[in-house]
Structure formats: structure tokens, C-alpha cells
Amino acid sequence: MITLTKVLIVDDEKMIGEVLTAYFEKEGWEIESAFNGVEALKKIKEMKPDVVLLDLMLPDISGEEVCRLTRMESNVPIIMLTAKSAEEDLINGIVIGADDYITKPFSPREVVVRVKAILRRVGKTKNVDLLSFNHKDLVIDTVKKEVKRREETVLLTPNEYKLIVGMAVHPGRVYSRADLLAKLQDDIHFYEGYERNIDTHIKNLRKKVEADTRNPVYILTVFGMGYKFGGEPDEVLSLF
């Protein structure tokens, strides 16, 4: 059975939704629309889309709040659609969990290209048993919970393993310290005031997976924002 790519468009301007829908349907994708934040959150849970196009200016709750609430439960790629172009607004969107930004007015063809780029990036590592990067230089076995670099097993602590897997499933996505701490502890409030502790875990993880910690390839710092995984995904590997 063929599984169609599912896209959720969240925008209260129906014309924008209709135009984007027409372009996405030419790709053979399944499209759903939501016209406010509450409806968007409901559809994200029910539909489980492969990507969300999220307008920031919604009539009930803001797109930023929709993004923040979604990130508490899902890693679905989110592209924000916004008339805001100030650097501070863009950085804030990335910090709370957006994967990309497209500023209005935009070309529908550009949106399709950007969505395809994100799907290529995250789709290669979705629901697989092995995550492989940089021509098998780094391989993560999510069944055995084992990490190998250059075919040598890397001994990681449970927290280090959670961090590298949490970032590696979405290469290029920027995670704040709070995001990464949430991957280590279900109750993020337990860690309030201790976000800098994540730096120690990152430092130790780099020592184990990087050939040169001064010039890391996999665990990258995004100054003023947090960290991201920089490995280039190989073709999906499967144990079955």
C-alpha cells in the first residue's frame, strides 16, 4: 500500500490555503487545512502530518504558541509562514521549534521546494532501525541502542545516547538547551534553572563521537540558540 505524504496547512487566509493545496496536490500529496490554532492542534494529533505549514498570525492563538505546544508532543517538521521578517522574530521561531521560515508574500513553487527539502532531510531517518551518516562513518542502532563510529562501538551513557538519537532523527534542526533537557527528563520543570547542565553532556558526547572536538562534524553549536546534529544522512538502513 502506498502511503501519501501528508501536509497540514494552517492559515486563516483561505486563498493561500487553496493555492498551496493546488500545488501540493500536483505532487500527489494528501492535504488538510486548519484555519485557527485550536483546529491545528487537533488535526496535528489526529492526522499526524509529515509536515506542517504554520502561519504565525492566527485568529485565536498565535502560530508561535501552536509550535511550542506541538513540540511538547511531536517532532513533526514545521515551516512557519509569516509576514514578520525581523531577525529577532526569525530566531525566536527557530528556538521554539520551527524547522524553517518562509516570509510572505511567497511563491507557491518555493514553498513546495522547501517542503521537499525538509522531507528529504527528515524522511530518510523516519521510523528506521539504523541511522547512518557520512558514508557509514557514524551508525546508530536504535534496536540495540548502540552507536558506532568507523565500525568501533562508542560507549555512551544513557543520557548521551538519548541526546544523540534525539538530535540525529532530525539532522539540521536546532534544539535549545531546554529542548534537549526535555529528552532526558519527562518533567522538564525538574530542570528549571539547570539548562547549562546540558553543555556538560554535549562536551562529553563530542569527546566520544568527534574526531576533532575543536572542529565537530556531528554535534554542532548554534550560537545564541543551542545545538544541532550536523551529520549527512546516508540511505536508510533496516534490520528487517
N, C-alpha and C positions, 0 to 999 in steps of 0.2 A: 504494500500500500504506500502510495506517495504521500509524504507529509508536506503540506504547503507552508511556506514562510508566512508567519502571522505578524501583521503590523497593526498597532493601535495608534490612531491619530487623535490627539487631544487638543482641540481648538474650538473656541466658541464662534469663530467665523466660518460658517458653513461652506462658503465659496472656496475657501482654502482647502477644507477637507475634501470637497468634491473634486477639485483639480488634482490634488495629490492622489486621491483614490483612483482616478482615471489612469494616472501614470503608473501606479503600483500594480493595477490590475493587468496592464500590458505585460508585466513581468510574471503574471500568473500567481500572484500572491493573494493571500486571504486578508481582507481589510476590515477593521472595525473602527467605529468613531465614537468619541465621547465629547460632550460639549461643556462639561464642567469638571471640577476636581473630584467631587464625590463619585460621580459616574465613572471617572477614570480609575479611581482606586478600586472600585467594584469590578470593573472589567479586567484590570490587571490581574486580580485574584482568580477570576473565573476563566478568562481567555488564555492566560499565561502566554502573552505575546513573545515573539522573538526580538522585537524592538519596539520602543515607544517614542513617538514624536510628540513632544510636550510643549505647548505654548505656555509662556510664563504668565500672561495676563488672562486669568480665568475669572468668571463672574462670582464664584463663591470663595474658594481658597486658592492661593497662589500656586503657580507651577513649581516654585521652589519647595513649597510645603508638600505638594504631591510627590516630588522627587525624594524629599527627606523621608517621608513615611514609607514610600516604596522601598527605599534602601534598607529599611529595618527588616524587611522580609524577603527581598528579591534582589538578584544581581542582573536583572534584565537590562540590556543596553538602553540608555535614554539619550535622545538627542533633543536638546531644548531649542524651541523656535521662539525668537524674541526680537522685539524692536529695540531692545537695550543693547548698546554697543560699548558702554564704558568698561574699561579694563576691570574695575572692581566688581562689576556685575558678572562678568565672564568668569573671573576667578572664583567668586562665591558659588556660582553654579557648578563648577568642577569640584570644588571642595565638598559640596553636599552630595555629590554622586553622579553628576551628569557625565556622559562619555564624550559629548561633542556639542557644539553650539552652531546654529545657523541663524544669521541675522536677517530679519525682514527688511525690505522685500527680497525674495529669493527666487531662483529659477527652480521649477519642479524637477528638472533634469538633474540639477546639482543635488537636490535632496535625495533622489534615487541613487546617485553615485555615492553619496556619503553613507547612506544606509547600507549599500552593498559592501562598502569598505569595512564598516563595523561588523557586518555579518561574516565577512571573510575572516576578520581578526578573532572574533569570539566563537564563531561557529566551529572552527577547527578543534576546539578544545571542549566542546559541549558534550556532557554525558559520555565520556570515554574512560577507559581503564588506565591508559597510559598517556601522559602528556610529554611530548618530546620537543626539544628546542635546539636550534642552532646545529642542525645536522647530527642529532643524537648526542650532542655534547652534554646536555643535561636531560635526564629522563626521570619522570616522576610516576611511580606505580601507585595508583590510588587504591588498589586492592590490597597489595602487600604493605601499603604505607611506607614505601621505600623510595629513596632518592639516590640516583647515581649520576656521577659526573665523570665523563670519559671512562665509563664502564666500571668505575670504582664506587662502591657504596659509601654514601656520606651519612655519618651518624648524626642525626638531628634529635633535639629534644622534642617532646610533643608540641610545645608552643612554636618552635621553629618550623616544624612540619606544617602546622596549621597556617602559619603565616605564608610560607612559600606556595602552598596549594591555593590558599585564598587569593593570592595575587596572580598566580600563574594561569588560573582558569580564564582570566580576562587581561591578557597582555596589553600594556599601554594605559590601562585605566589607573587614574591617580586615586590613592587612598590616603585619607587623613590619618593621623595617629589614633583618633577616636574610632575610625572605621576598623583599623587593624586590631585595636584592643577588643572591639566587639566580636572579632573572630576567635579571640582567646577566652572570652567570658560572656556567657549569655546575658548576665546582668551588667550592662555597661556602666551603670551608676556606681557599681562597686569600685570602679577605677577612676571615678571623678577626681581630678587633681593629680593623676599619676600618668598622664598621657606620655610624658617624656620617658617612661619606662620602656616604651616601645623601641626607642633608639638603641637600648642595650641589646634587645633581641635582634634587631636589624644588624647591628655591628657584629654580633656573634654568628649570625646566619651568613653574612658576607665572608667571614673568615673561612667558612666551610664550603661555600659553593663558588666563590670567585677565584680566578687565577691570580688576579691583582686587585686587592681591595681598594687601592687608590684609583683604579680605573675599572669600576664594576661594569659588568655586562648585563647581569640579571636583576640585581636589587638596586634600583636607581633612586636617588634623592631628587625630589621636585621641590626646589627651594621655596619656602613660604607656604607650602601646601601639604607635603607628605612624601609618599613613596609610590613607586610603580614597578611592575615587572617588565624588564626590557628584552627578554628572550624572543627570538623569532620562531613561531610555531612551525614544526615540521608537519608532514601529512599525518592525519590521525592514525594512531595505532590502537589495536584492540586485542584483548586477550581471548576473545571468543569468535 
